[in-house]
Amino acid sequence: QGQLVESGGGLVQAGGSLRLSCVASGRTFTFSRYAKGWFRQAPGKEREFVAAIGWSGSSTFYADSVKGRFTISRNNAENTVYLQMNSLKPEDTAVYYCVARSTPLAATGTRDYDYWGQGTQVTVSS
């Protein structure tokens, strides 16, 4: 069964940056053609969409709250998707989840994704 493993989370001061990585394993060649993305869930809040990217990397989507600050990218040769987070705010504090779906087209809904990672904690201090 395919798996997604996130890394790169941690503690950072407001205004700082972090880069999250997500490596797909178990279905290497299939995952390389899947759309991927990131969701997050803050304490006491519902899980929300953050960013998504199509299989080729040419099509991207972002939540309004992160536009201009976050950038999603991918390297299919390494089976990896990234989330570069700049100008971080305390409200960005959440567990971030890497996701993938069995289609090349990007999407923004929770139900659109078939595979979910275990999550990585991002904490932004004031």
N, C-alpha and C positions, 0 to 999 in steps of 0.2 A: 504494500500500500504506500502511496506517495505521502511524503511528509514535508512540512515547511518549518524551518527553524530560524527564529529571529535572534538578532544580537545588536549591540550598540547602545542599548538604553543605559540610563544612569542619572546622576544628579548634576544639574547645571544651573547657573545663575540666570536671572532674567536678562534677555538681550544676547545670550550666548547661543551656541550651535551644537547640534548633535547629528550624527549620520547613522541611521538604522540600516541594517542589512538583513536579508532573508534568503536563505539557501534552500532550494528544492532538491529532494533526493528521492530515490526509489523509482521514479518514472522520468528520468532525465530528459529524454528526447520529447516526450509528450508535454512535460511542463514548459519546455522551451517555446511551445506554440500556444500556451495558455495566456489569457489576460490575467494580470495580477493587480493587487492593490493593498491599501492599508486602511484599517478601521481603528478606532480608539474608544476606550470606555473610562471615564473619570468617576471618582467616588460619588455615589448617589445619583448618577446620571445613566441614561440609556446609551448603548453602543451606537456610535455615529461614524459615518463615512468620512474619510480624510482625503484619499487620493487613489486614482486608478490609472493603469497604463495598458494599452493594447499589446499584442504579442510582438510587434515590430518596434515598439517604442515611439512611434510617430504620433499616436493619439493619446492624450492625457486629459484627466479631469481632476478638479480640486474642489473641496468644500470652500464656501465663501470665507470662512473663518481663517483659512490658511493660505489663500491665494496671495502670491507675492512674497511669501515667506518660506514655503515648503516646495521642494522639487522632487518628483518621483522619476526614477530612471531604471534601466535594466541592462544586464549583460547576459544575453542568452547563451553564449559560449561557456559562461561560468554558472549558469542556472541560478542567477542571483538578481534580486530586485532591491533597490535602495530607496531610502527616503531621507533627503537632506533637509534638515530643519534649522532655519536661521531665525534670528530675532525672536527667540522663544519667550513666551509669556507664561505667567503662573497658571493661567487657564488652559495651557497645553498639557498640564500634568494629567497623565492617564496611563493605562496599560495599552500599548499599541500592538495590534494584531496584523500579521501578514496573511493575505488571502490569495487564492487562485481559483479560476473557473475554467471549465472544460470547453472553452470557445476562445477564438482569437480576439473577440470584441470586448472592450472595457465596459464596465457597468458600475452603478453607484449604490445598489441595494444589497442589504444583508443576504437576502434569499438568492441573489444571483451567483453566489460563490459556493463552490463545492468543498474546498480545502481551506482549513484554518490552522494557523500556528498556535502555539501556547501563549504567546504574548511576551512583551518585554516592557519593563516599567520605565517611564520617563517622568522625572520629577524636576520641576522648574521652581526655584526659590525666588522670593521677592528681593 
